[in-house]
Amino acid sequence: MRAMDLPRKLAAEALGTALLLAVVIGSGIMAEGLAGGNAAVALLANTLATVGGLYVLIEVFGPISGAHFNPAVSAAMAWRGELPTPALLPYIAAQLIGAMLGAWAAHAMFELPILQFSTKVRTGTGQWIAEAVATAGLLLVILRAPAGRAAAMVAAYIGAAYWFAASTSFANPAAAFGRMFSDSFAGIAPASAPGFVVAQLVGAALGVAVHQAFEPRRHPAGHPNVIEASGDGAPTPK
């Protein structure tokens, strides 16, 4: 990564994360207002908006910054050598700032108080396990998606995880951070966020480990347990 490219990538991560949080929180506000108290309908509407928004944002910003929008993803990519280590902390800072700005943008669109904190408590072993599982699955999808299909597969997976995960699948420390600033359908109380973040980081590590477990092992030439075929013909009988 050239130094001159980093500001452009950070801007893409900040803007992409802001738009993602605006989609998640804004659609939650709209859904809750229109669902007439039916939580299932509200969650379905929130899910559909998030799936569509996430797909588009990955397609738009992927060629610029990789469209991580997620500190856990950025950390995994840095660990794998696909993101330069010096860029990791700036990426995370851009994502966190973008997430907060996205929450504020959603409030502004719906003429709500800009500055607020969520009172929605989300805690407990089941919630934390759900976040670990959802994040592990997300990393596995990202790392194993065929070329050109990551955007659709990630969006579809997150849509499914909204419903199979007890936590409704934040799967993203930046999302947990941004949602703290919204006392709305998609919010999370600040006291609940640390448990989610820890679970997400554990899940990300598990996802990377599972991916590596499925990778074929590479042996140096002449490994004693490998019979190599050079293509030059069958071995000469003795």
Stockholm file with secondary structure:
# STOCKHOLM 1.0

chainA/1-238         MRAMDLPRKLAAEALGTALLLAVVIGSGIMAEGLAGGNAAVALLANTLATVGGLYVLIEVFGPISGAHFNPAVSAAMAWRGELPTPALLPYIAAQLIGAMLGAWAAHAMFELPILQFSTKVRTGTGQWIAEAVATAGLLLVILRAPAGRAAAMVAAYIGAAYWFAASTSFANPAAAFGRMFSDSFAGIAPASAPGFVVAQLVGAALGVAVHQAFEPRRHPAGHPNVIEASGDGAPTPK
#=GR chainA/1-238 SS CCGGGHHHHHHHHHHHHHHHHHHHHHHHHHHHHHTTTCHHHHHHHHHHHHHHHHHHHHHHHHHHHCCCCSHHHHHHHHHTTSSCHHHHHHHHHHHHHHHHHHHHHHHHHTTCCSSCCCCCCCCSHHHHHHHHHHHHHHHHHHHHSCTTCHHHHHHHHHHHHHHHSTTCCCCCHHHHHHHTTCCSTTCCCTTTHHHHHHHHHHHHHHHHHHHHHHSCCCCCTTCTTCCCCCSSCSCCCC
#=GC SS_cons         CCGGGHHHHHHHHHHHHHHHHHHHHHHHHHHHHHTTTCHHHHHHHHHHHHHHHHHHHHHHHHHHHCCCCSHHHHHHHHHTTSSCHHHHHHHHHHHHHHHHHHHHHHHHHTTCCSSCCCCCCCCSHHHHHHHHHHHHHHHHHHHHSCTTCHHHHHHHHHHHHHHHSTTCCCCCHHHHHHHTTCCSTTCCCTTTHHHHHHHHHHHHHHHHHHHHHHSCCCCCTTCTTCCCCCSSCSCCCC
//
